[in-house]
Amino acid sequence: MKKLVFLSFLVLLVLLIWQLGWLDALTFENLKRQQAELLAWRDAQPLLVSGFYLLVYVGITALSLPGAALMTLAGGAIFGLGWGLLLVSFASTLGATLAMLVSRFLLRDWVKTRFSKTMQKLDAGIEREGAFYLFALRLVPAFPFFVINLVMGLTRMKVWTFWWVSQLGMLLGTAVYVNAGTQLAQLQSPADILSIQLLGAFALLGVFPLLARKGLSVFKSRQALGRWKKPQHFDANLLVIGAGSGGLVSAYIAAAVKARVILVEKHQMGGDCLNTGCVPSKALIRSARLAHEMRHADHFGLEKQPPEVDFAAVMDRIHSVIKAIEPHDSVERFTGLGVDVRQGTARLLSPWEVEITLNTGEIQRVTARSIVLATGAEPLVPDLPGLEQVDYLTSDNLWQLRERPERLLVLGGGPIGCELAQAFQRLGSQVTQVERGARILPREDQDASQLVMQYFRDEGVDLRLEHQALRIEVDGKQRWLVASDKAGEEVQLPFDRLLVAVGRKPRLTGYGLEELGLLPDSGKTLDTNTYLQTLYPNIYACGDLVGPYQFTHAASHQAWHASVNALFGQFKRFAVDYSFLPWATFTDPEVARVGLNEQDAREQGIQYEATTYGIDDLDRALADGQAYGFVKVLTVPGKDKILGVTLVGPHAGDLIAEFVLAMKHGLGMNQLLGTIHIYPTMTEANKFAAGHWKKAHAPEGVLRWLKKYHQWRL
Ligand SMILES: Cc1cc2nc3c(=O)[nH]c(=O)nc-3n(C[C@H](O)[C@H](O)[C@H](O)COP(=O)(O)OP(=O)(O)OC[C@H]3O[C@@H](n4cnc5c(N)ncnc54)[C@H](O)[C@@H]3O)c2cc1C
């Protein structure tokens, strides 16, 4: 409404100016004719004339009306070069900034909602190189300034950046015009001001910073490479360091396209996902779910059985699951695929040379045209006083546990902490989970977190939110975490074992990144461009080492890009795109997501409509005794285009796949609704969400007529 009022006001203002014929008076001939009068007026009231001139100039540019060039000439003609340049420079910048803000206020939300993907890319580009592009656009007179103002308003460029880059970029052109204005008498027409040579010089000046920036990055890469001697021949087309999710896929792709590929793994094939991450955690969750179901067997008409948990047997099962999956990632399988697997520790000696200390002790040196770093991440251990006194657990060593902790304290409310906290509680530990934020799973929407928290509390997890861990204290066999609660009071939280799950940090040290100058600032992941190239154009990286999403499928997605770019980048390179990357947290209820959720949409100022379908109403969920959770779909207002989905409930990680496919291939709610889903399945929840959306968008007018038609037919 505010926007409509403002737009109407602007339109009326422009119409009024038009009607009064003010713009018609702004001609080169009029300016020449009235120069003497204007000069006399300026001499009589210099400040008033300057102020009036400034106001008119700002008005013209802010409203994107034609006449700014002539006003600039007038500036020189009336005020001379010095004062004229100063006035015009500030007036034009202020006017341009206002025009940019008008466009932002009126159009940005609308454009962002309709073209969210394009706008995300544009904003990312503006964040990286916006100042350079704006500067080039300001200097190259081929682009009308009012268009630049309007387009920049659609982006997320900071107002201050827009201001200073515009003022600097327009200064030269402004000076030329103001100077020409001082020579008004000699000019026959405005066309005399800009010669082809001058335009060419401006264009060159405009693209110079961009070229300089591109050149600088090429220079930096060349300089980085130049320090090293490039081998004449290579032992491999591609060398991959790390055989986790990222490394295995990189090596697989290289072998599939018949490249010679060496894969080095120092520890266990399969990396974190197989050995300490996804696989063991999901196997643990399965046992925990069964224990939970046994406890509640009476809900299904069976005698309820408090489970006798043989924790060592649970752990044995986990290791047998790992064993069952191991062949998929094994040395034998990859050797069979044509990958040269070497078990040992790799260390970069140069951008092309790697030293491998084999597990047998033998040291080898190999060269490769390109390298993919897929060395993963490890648990982040906070600098918590007293932590060293307790034999704390992380996701790395948890799987060696043979005895169930009676009291387990889980530090951290992220996905890993939550999955493990619930699993241990279900297996009979008394779990206390400490989170410094106001809720667990903070990346998800409030309603998703709330539902998970409700289940945690119902199952007996002692959730301590807004608790900041301060120190660990030990007294004989007693140990506790001291934390400060919401009120700032210190509380003691006793435990038998402590599980640290406060995040994961990339593995960056000990394999040559320091020597090659590749170490990022502390706390950051390894720097790459969108093609996943590091500072050295032939060294690529993927997976948890680079982030931003630390998931197995994200690592695989990146690995495809890294290896294809490494092997075929001289022909075509592929930029990695995370637009439709889904993820799930395997708590009960599961929480799965793709695209935007409400909190992200609000943060990014994207308008949306939310349609929620409650799974508590779904036939199959009721039959299964799992009637809880919801499907929440965000769509473009008034359209069926899907912006994002949050799914909470049983099998959410599986159900989300339909939405991922729909979003990836541009299918909307109408198509989902028109797709046959098997009855009775959980996937019907997706269709019913689409049905809810359709109902909310039913054409009421048509339905009223239809009702009349049917009544008439009775
Ligand atoms: C408890 C837990 C549960 C998880 N659950 C899920 C889940 O359900 N779904 C999901 O998608 N993701 C999950 N993840 C995340 C997932 O495990 C990671 O995102 C994934 O393993 C990252 O793969 P990567 O290839 O980047 O690294 P990694 O799997 O860590 O592999 C890196 C490998 O590099 C090797 N290496 C390092 N340095 C060298 C060197 N110098 N020389 C030779 N080898 C080296 C390491 O030994 C390691 O094997 C979970 C993680 C944890 C911890």
The ligand as a Gaussian input file, in Angstrom:
#p B3LYP/6-31G(d) Opt

LIG

0 1
 C       28.226000     -37.649000      13.102000
 C       28.085000     -37.182000      11.678000
 C       26.931000     -37.447000      10.976000
 C       26.798000     -37.032000       9.673000
 N       25.645000     -37.326000       9.022000
 C       25.488000     -36.930000       7.745000
 C       24.313000     -37.263000       7.035000
 O       23.424000     -37.906000       7.562000
 N       24.198000     -36.854000       5.754000
 C       25.175000     -36.138000       5.150000
 O       25.033000     -35.777000       3.981000
 N       26.311000     -35.790000       5.791000
 C       26.489000     -36.186000       7.081000
 N       27.654000     -35.872000       7.728000
 C       28.674000     -35.075000       7.038000
 C       29.513000     -35.929000       6.087000
 O       30.064000     -37.000000       6.796000
 C       30.610000     -35.062000       5.477000
 O       30.026000     -33.941000       4.888000
 C       31.401000     -35.818000       4.411000
 O       31.981000     -36.962000       4.965000
 C       32.497000     -34.908000       3.836000
 O       33.255000     -35.619000       2.913000
 P       34.719000     -35.115000       2.513000
 O       35.147000     -35.948000       1.351000
 O       34.749000     -33.669000       2.345000
 O       35.638000     -35.401000       3.761000
 P       35.931000     -36.712000       4.577000
 O       34.863000     -37.710000       4.473000
 O       36.307000     -36.253000       5.936000
 O       37.205000     -37.329000       3.855000
 C       38.456000     -36.731000       3.940000
 C       39.505000     -37.819000       3.863000
 O       40.764000     -37.216000       3.594000
 C       41.750000     -37.965000       4.258000
 N       42.941000     -37.138000       4.358000
 C       43.062000     -35.937000       4.987000
 N       44.313000     -35.473000       4.828000
 C       44.977000     -36.351000       4.060000
 C       46.292000     -36.404000       3.557000
 N       47.166000     -35.444000       3.797000
 N       46.655000     -37.464000       2.820000
 C       45.773000     -38.470000       2.545000
 N       44.519000     -38.454000       3.029000
 C       44.122000     -37.415000       3.754000
 C       41.087000     -38.295000       5.592000
 O       41.679000     -39.383000       6.220000
 C       39.659000     -38.566000       5.164000
 O       39.450000     -39.944000       4.946000
 C       27.830000     -36.298000       9.041000
 C       29.008000     -36.036000       9.734000
 C       29.147000     -36.467000      11.039000
 C       30.412000     -36.171000      11.752000

